Amino acid sequence: MSLEEFVQSLKRPRKAMLLVKAGQAVDDFISKLVPLLEKGDIIIDGGNSEYMDTDRRCSELAKQGILYVGTGVSGGEEGARHGPSLMPGGNPEAWPHIKPIFQAIAAKAKSGEPCCDWTGPAGSGHYVKMVHNGIEYADMQLIAEAYHLLRYLGYFQNDGIAQVFKEWNEGPLESYLIEITSHIFNYRNPDGSYLIDQILDAAGQKGTGKWTAICGLDHGVPVTLIAEAVFSRQLSSMRTLRSEACRVLNTTPDKPFCCSSPEIAKKLTDDIWKALYASKIVSYAQGFMLLQQAYQAFGWKLDLGAIALMWRGGCIIRSKFLGNIKEAYDKNPNLSNLLLDPFFKKVIDQCEDGWRRVVSHGALNAIPTPVFSSALSFYDGIKCPHLPSNLIQVRFESSHQFEKTDNPGTFIHVDWTGHGGSAASTTYQV
């Protein structure tokens, strides 16, 4: 069947869904499709497109009367078989036509609700998917750091690590990623050896986590866990440099931690659980900050509770934990940060001691914990009454300005060395 015959066979308004590689390939296919369509027909991009590209296409096609939808799709092979998480956004006139189809094929939460809803206009669907992917990067790195600590601090073997993750999946950390991790550590080759031990420690990436980190930088949102997760993958891929550094720099520190008894191993496992839970909360808090920023940046008022529901099933980051996030935003749609919700504050309070011990153990025993550490630094920073940024703001090179606590709104430049003049202004100049 030719493309022309395919288009003619569709019921009006025609609905054509693209699942092609993001970028120029999408534009190329759209250019072939548009001449065959009529006003009111719908094009749906279900690939991993950048949200700015979707924004542009939505605007361009609207001028031709074509309704464009950019849909985030998550779930992989499992989602293809049992229903994915769908995050559609774009021209709102398209939603009534595709809603019955999308919500029928989407995964269902335990409540029976479809993990699919309209996100908003323009590129919002792919924006939500981008944030989802960034959180996924952070989640996976946190789990990897937990494994690293269990293996090299607690001296757990693969079957023991598998059992730990299996038990964690039976509580608040229940999720697809925790569940699959327990299976990974149990998986054996035909000869009885563990496959995990034969996998090269160089993590690849498709770039979607990087997009999220860049978006955070562009919009002034500190998505530090996502950025560190991206950097950790990049560092892991530098195998030649790492081998050389291991040879040149590898002094053996005095290791103060000794996992010398089952009781100490149990305490360590509990502390790592606390660090993982608390850091996961910070990761999602940062991700949802970026979702909230969409209103200021683009005028998209995203329904954060609905997004949490969309991620409850079908997608890679699906977890029990997302139900608590939905409840937080349902109770308080104007919640400024997840860390301020009473439920999450209580969890952090209960986890904080173990979290700090884990980061300390990692540092003192030369086991890198970049995302655990970043999460703790963010948590300490967001609640710190006085940060040292006042010193940064008064840097004396060039003509940078600062505000004083007793006179906000007036920007001052001071001659710190006596070789120039001081000045005050009501506008900030970079």
CORBEL-V918805 format. One record per residue. N is the residue number from 0. RES is the residue in one small letter. SS is DSSP state (h for helix, s for strand, l for the rest). BURIAL is # if it has 16 or more other C-alpha atoms within 10 Angstrom, else .. Layout:
n=N res=RES ss=SS burial=BURIAL
n=N res=RES ss=SS burial=BURIAL
This chain:
n=0 res=m ss=l burial=.
n=1 res=s ss=l burial=.
n=2 res=l ss=h burial=.
n=3 res=e ss=h burial=.
n=4 res=e ss=h burial=.
n=5 res=f ss=h burial=.
n=6 res=v ss=h burial=#
n=7 res=q ss=h burial=.
n=8 res=s ss=l burial=.
n=9 res=l ss=l burial=.
n=10 res=k ss=l burial=.
n=11 res=r ss=l burial=.
n=12 res=p ss=l burial=.
n=13 res=r ss=l burial=#
n=14 res=k ss=s burial=#
n=15 res=a ss=s burial=#
n=16 res=m ss=s burial=.
n=17 res=l ss=s burial=.
n=18 res=l ss=l burial=.
n=19 res=v ss=l burial=.
n=20 res=k ss=l burial=.
n=21 res=a ss=l burial=.
n=22 res=g ss=l burial=.
n=23 res=q ss=h burial=.
n=24 res=a ss=h burial=.
n=25 res=v ss=h burial=#
n=26 res=d ss=h burial=.
n=27 res=d ss=h burial=.
n=28 res=f ss=h burial=.
n=29 res=i ss=h burial=#
n=30 res=s ss=h burial=.
n=31 res=k ss=h burial=.
n=32 res=l ss=h burial=.
n=33 res=v ss=h burial=#
n=34 res=p ss=l burial=.
n=35 res=l ss=l burial=.
n=36 res=l ss=l burial=#
n=37 res=e ss=l burial=.
n=38 res=k ss=l burial=.
n=39 res=g ss=l burial=#
n=40 res=d ss=l burial=#
n=41 res=i ss=s burial=#
n=42 res=i ss=s burial=#
n=43 res=i ss=s burial=#
n=44 res=d ss=s burial=#
n=45 res=g ss=l burial=#
n=46 res=g ss=l burial=#
n=47 res=n ss=l burial=#
n=48 res=s ss=l burial=#
n=49 res=e ss=l burial=#
n=50 res=y ss=h burial=#
n=51 res=m ss=h burial=.
n=52 res=d ss=h burial=#
n=53 res=t ss=h burial=#
n=54 res=d ss=h burial=#
n=55 res=r ss=h burial=.
n=56 res=r ss=h burial=#
n=57 res=c ss=h burial=#
n=58 res=s ss=h burial=#
n=59 res=e ss=h burial=.
n=60 res=l ss=h burial=#
n=61 res=a ss=h burial=.
n=62 res=k ss=l burial=.
n=63 res=q ss=l burial=.
n=64 res=g ss=l burial=.
n=65 res=i ss=l burial=#
n=66 res=l ss=s burial=#
n=67 res=y ss=s burial=#
n=68 res=v ss=s burial=#
n=69 res=g ss=s burial=#
n=70 res=t ss=s burial=#
n=71 res=g ss=s burial=#
n=72 res=v ss=s burial=#
n=73 res=s ss=s burial=#
n=74 res=g ss=l burial=#
n=75 res=g ss=h burial=.
n=76 res=e ss=h burial=.
n=77 res=e ss=h burial=.
n=78 res=g ss=h burial=#
n=79 res=a ss=h burial=#
n=80 res=r ss=h burial=.
n=81 res=h ss=h burial=.
n=82 res=g ss=l burial=#
n=83 res=p ss=l burial=#
n=84 res=s ss=s burial=#
n=85 res=l ss=s burial=#
n=86 res=m ss=s burial=#
n=87 res=p ss=s burial=#
n=88 res=g ss=s burial=#
n=89 res=g ss=s burial=#
n=90 res=n ss=l burial=#
n=91 res=p ss=h burial=#
n=92 res=e ss=h burial=.
n=93 res=a ss=h burial=#
n=94 res=w ss=h burial=#
n=95 res=p ss=h burial=.
n=96 res=h ss=h burial=.
n=97 res=i ss=h burial=#
n=98 res=k ss=h burial=.
n=99 res=p ss=h burial=.
n=100 res=i ss=h burial=.
n=101 res=f ss=h burial=#
n=102 res=q ss=h burial=#
n=103 res=a ss=h burial=.
n=104 res=i ss=h burial=#
n=105 res=a ss=l burial=#
n=106 res=a ss=l burial=#
n=107 res=k ss=s burial=#
n=108 res=a ss=l burial=#
n=109 res=k ss=l burial=.
n=110 res=s ss=l burial=.
n=111 res=g ss=l burial=.
n=112 res=e ss=l burial=.
n=113 res=p ss=s burial=#
n=114 res=c ss=l burial=#
n=115 res=c ss=s burial=#
n=116 res=d ss=l burial=#
n=117 res=w ss=l burial=#
n=118 res=t ss=l burial=#
n=119 res=g ss=l burial=#
n=120 res=p ss=l burial=#
n=121 res=a ss=l burial=#
n=122 res=g ss=l burial=#
n=123 res=s ss=h burial=#
n=124 res=g ss=h burial=#
n=125 res=h ss=h burial=#
n=126 res=y ss=h burial=#
n=127 res=v ss=h burial=#
n=128 res=k ss=h burial=#
n=129 res=m ss=h burial=#
n=130 res=v ss=h burial=#
n=131 res=h ss=h burial=#
n=132 res=n ss=h burial=#
n=133 res=g ss=h burial=#
n=134 res=i ss=h burial=#
n=135 res=e ss=h burial=#
n=136 res=y ss=h burial=#
n=137 res=a ss=h burial=#
n=138 res=d ss=h burial=#
n=139 res=m ss=h burial=#
n=140 res=q ss=h burial=#
n=141 res=l ss=h burial=#
n=142 res=i ss=h burial=#
n=143 res=a ss=h burial=.
n=144 res=e ss=h burial=#
n=145 res=a ss=h burial=#
n=146 res=y ss=h burial=#
n=147 res=h ss=h burial=#
n=148 res=l ss=h burial=#
n=149 res=l ss=h burial=#
n=150 res=r ss=h burial=.
n=151 res=y ss=h burial=.
n=152 res=l ss=l burial=#
n=153 res=g ss=l burial=#
n=154 res=y ss=l burial=#
n=155 res=f ss=l burial=#
n=156 res=q ss=l burial=.
n=157 res=n ss=h burial=#
n=158 res=d ss=h burial=.
n=159 res=g ss=h burial=#
n=160 res=i ss=h burial=#
n=161 res=a ss=h burial=#
n=162 res=q ss=h burial=.
n=163 res=v ss=h burial=#
n=164 res=f ss=h burial=#
n=165 res=k ss=h burial=#
n=166 res=e ss=h burial=.
n=167 res=w ss=h burial=#
n=168 res=n ss=l burial=#
n=169 res=e ss=l burial=.
n=170 res=g ss=l burial=.
n=171 res=p ss=l burial=.
n=172 res=l ss=l burial=#
n=173 res=e ss=l burial=#
n=174 res=s ss=s burial=#
n=175 res=y ss=h burial=#
n=176 res=l ss=h burial=#
n=177 res=i ss=h burial=#
n=178 res=e ss=h burial=#
n=179 res=i ss=h burial=.
n=180 res=t ss=h burial=#
n=181 res=s ss=h burial=#
n=182 res=h ss=h burial=.
n=183 res=i ss=h burial=#
n=184 res=f ss=h burial=#
n=185 res=n ss=h burial=#
n=186 res=y ss=l burial=#
n=187 res=r ss=s burial=.
n=188 res=n ss=l burial=.
n=189 res=p ss=l burial=.
n=190 res=d ss=l burial=.
n=191 res=g ss=l burial=.
n=192 res=s ss=l burial=.
n=193 res=y ss=s burial=#
n=194 res=l ss=h burial=.
n=195 res=i ss=h burial=.
n=196 res=d ss=h burial=.
n=197 res=q ss=h burial=.
n=198 res=i ss=l burial=.
n=199 res=l ss=l burial=.
n=200 res=d ss=l burial=.
n=201 res=a ss=l burial=.
n=202 res=a ss=l burial=.
n=203 res=g ss=l burial=.
n=204 res=q ss=l burial=.
n=205 res=k ss=l burial=.
n=206 res=g ss=l burial=.
n=207 res=t ss=h burial=#
n=208 res=g ss=h burial=#
n=209 res=k ss=h burial=#
n=210 res=w ss=h burial=#
n=211 res=t ss=h burial=#
n=212 res=a ss=h burial=#
n=213 res=i ss=h burial=#
n=214 res=c ss=h burial=#
n=215 res=g ss=h burial=#
n=216 res=l ss=h burial=.
n=217 res=d ss=h burial=.
n=218 res=h ss=l burial=.
n=219 res=g ss=l burial=.
n=220 res=v ss=l burial=#
n=221 res=p ss=l burial=#
n=222 res=v ss=l burial=#
n=223 res=t ss=h burial=#
n=224 res=l ss=h burial=#
n=225 res=i ss=h burial=#
n=226 res=a ss=h burial=#
n=227 res=e ss=h burial=#
n=228 res=a ss=h burial=#
n=229 res=v ss=h burial=#
n=230 res=f ss=h burial=#
n=231 res=s ss=h burial=#
n=232 res=r ss=h burial=#
n=233 res=q ss=h burial=.
n=234 res=l ss=h burial=.
n=235 res=s ss=h burial=.
n=236 res=s ss=l burial=#
n=237 res=m ss=l burial=.
n=238 res=r ss=h burial=.
n=239 res=t ss=h burial=.
n=240 res=l ss=h burial=.
n=241 res=r ss=h burial=.
n=242 res=s ss=h burial=.
n=243 res=e ss=h burial=.
n=244 res=a ss=h burial=.
n=245 res=c ss=h burial=.
n=246 res=r ss=h burial=.
n=247 res=v ss=h burial=.
n=248 res=l ss=h burial=.
n=249 res=n ss=l burial=.
n=250 res=t ss=l burial=.
n=251 res=t ss=l burial=.
n=252 res=p ss=l burial=.
n=253 res=d ss=l burial=.
n=254 res=k ss=l burial=.
n=255 res=p ss=l burial=.
n=256 res=f ss=l burial=.
n=257 res=c ss=l burial=.
n=258 res=c ss=l burial=.
n=259 res=s ss=l burial=.
n=260 res=s ss=l burial=.
n=261 res=p ss=h burial=.
n=262 res=e ss=h burial=.
n=263 res=i ss=h burial=.
n=264 res=a ss=h burial=#
n=265 res=k ss=h burial=.
n=266 res=k ss=h burial=.
n=267 res=l ss=h burial=#
n=268 res=t ss=h burial=#
n=269 res=d ss=h burial=#
n=270 res=d ss=h burial=#
n=271 res=i ss=h burial=#
n=272 res=w ss=h burial=#
n=273 res=k ss=h burial=#
n=274 res=a ss=h burial=#
n=275 res=l ss=h burial=#
n=276 res=y ss=h burial=#
n=277 res=a ss=h burial=#
n=278 res=s ss=h burial=#
n=279 res=k ss=h burial=#
n=280 res=i ss=h burial=#
n=281 res=v ss=h burial=#
n=282 res=s ss=h burial=#
n=283 res=y ss=h burial=#
n=284 res=a ss=h burial=#
n=285 res=q ss=h burial=#
n=286 res=g ss=h burial=#
n=287 res=f ss=h burial=#
n=288 res=m ss=h burial=#
n=289 res=l ss=h burial=#
n=290 res=l ss=h burial=#
n=291 res=q ss=h burial=#
n=292 res=q ss=h burial=#
n=293 res=a ss=h burial=#
n=294 res=y ss=h burial=.
n=295 res=q ss=h burial=.
n=296 res=a ss=h burial=.
n=297 res=f ss=h burial=.
n=298 res=g ss=l burial=.
n=299 res=w ss=l burial=#
n=300 res=k ss=l burial=#
n=301 res=l ss=l burial=#
n=302 res=d ss=l burial=#
n=303 res=l ss=h burial=#
n=304 res=g ss=h burial=#
n=305 res=a ss=h burial=#
n=306 res=i ss=h burial=#
n=307 res=a ss=h burial=#
n=308 res=l ss=h burial=#
n=309 res=m ss=h burial=#
n=310 res=w ss=l burial=#
n=311 res=r ss=l burial=#
n=312 res=g ss=l burial=#
n=313 res=g ss=l burial=#
n=314 res=c ss=l burial=#
n=315 res=i ss=l burial=#
n=316 res=i ss=l burial=#
n=317 res=r ss=l burial=#
n=318 res=s ss=s burial=#
n=319 res=k ss=l burial=#
n=320 res=f ss=h burial=#
n=321 res=l ss=h burial=#
n=322 res=g ss=h burial=#
n=323 res=n ss=h burial=#
n=324 res=i ss=h burial=#
n=325 res=k ss=h burial=#
n=326 res=e ss=h burial=#
n=327 res=a ss=h burial=#
n=328 res=y ss=h burial=#
n=329 res=d ss=h burial=.
n=330 res=k ss=h burial=.
n=331 res=n ss=l burial=.
n=332 res=p ss=l burial=.
n=333 res=n ss=l burial=.
n=334 res=l ss=l burial=.
n=335 res=s ss=l burial=.
n=336 res=n ss=l burial=#
n=337 res=l ss=h burial=#
n=338 res=l ss=h burial=#
n=339 res=l ss=h burial=.
n=340 res=d ss=l burial=#
n=341 res=p ss=h burial=.
n=342 res=f ss=h burial=.
n=343 res=f ss=h burial=#
n=344 res=k ss=h burial=.
n=345 res=k ss=h burial=.
n=346 res=v ss=h burial=.
n=347 res=i ss=h burial=#
n=348 res=d ss=h burial=.
n=349 res=q ss=h burial=.
n=350 res=c ss=h burial=#
n=351 res=e ss=h burial=#
n=352 res=d ss=h burial=.
n=353 res=g ss=h burial=#
n=354 res=w ss=h burial=#
n=355 res=r ss=h burial=#
n=356 res=r ss=h burial=#
n=357 res=v ss=h burial=#
n=358 res=v ss=h burial=#
n=359 res=s ss=h burial=.
n=360 res=h ss=h burial=#
n=361 res=g ss=h burial=#
n=362 res=a ss=h burial=.
n=363 res=l ss=h burial=.
n=364 res=n ss=l burial=#
n=365 res=a ss=l burial=#
n=366 res=i ss=l burial=#
n=367 res=p ss=l burial=#
n=368 res=t ss=l burial=#
n=369 res=p ss=h burial=#
n=370 res=v ss=h burial=#
n=371 res=f ss=h burial=#
n=372 res=s ss=h burial=#
n=373 res=s ss=h burial=#
n=374 res=a ss=h burial=#
n=375 res=l ss=h burial=#
n=376 res=s ss=h burial=.
n=377 res=f ss=h burial=#
n=378 res=y ss=h burial=#
n=379 res=d ss=h burial=.
n=380 res=g ss=h burial=.
n=381 res=i ss=h burial=.
n=382 res=k ss=l burial=.
n=383 res=c ss=l burial=.
n=384 res=p ss=l burial=.
n=385 res=h ss=l burial=.
n=386 res=l ss=l burial=.
n=387 res=p ss=l burial=.
n=388 res=s ss=h burial=.
n=389 res=n ss=h burial=.
n=390 res=l ss=h burial=.
n=391 res=i ss=h burial=.
n=392 res=q ss=h burial=.
n=393 res=v ss=l burial=#
n=394 res=r ss=l burial=.
n=395 res=f ss=l burial=.
n=396 res=e ss=l burial=.
n=397 res=s ss=l burial=.
n=398 res=s ss=l burial=.
n=399 res=h ss=l burial=#
n=400 res=q ss=l burial=#
n=401 res=f ss=s burial=#
n=402 res=e ss=s burial=#
n=403 res=k ss=s burial=.
n=404 res=t ss=l burial=.
n=405 res=d ss=l burial=.
n=406 res=n ss=s burial=.
n=407 res=p ss=s burial=.
n=408 res=g ss=s burial=.
n=409 res=t ss=s burial=.
n=410 res=f ss=s burial=#
n=411 res=i ss=s burial=#
n=412 res=h ss=s burial=#
n=413 res=v ss=l burial=#
n=414 res=d ss=l burial=.
n=415 res=w ss=l burial=.
n=416 res=t ss=l burial=.
n=417 res=g ss=l burial=.
n=418 res=h ss=l burial=.
n=419 res=g ss=l burial=.
n=420 res=g ss=l burial=.
n=421 res=s ss=l burial=.
n=422 res=a ss=s burial=.
n=423 res=a ss=s burial=.
n=424 res=s ss=s burial=.
n=425 res=t ss=l burial=.
n=426 res=t ss=l burial=.
n=427 res=y ss=l burial=.
n=428 res=q ss=l burial=.
n=429 res=v ss=l burial=.
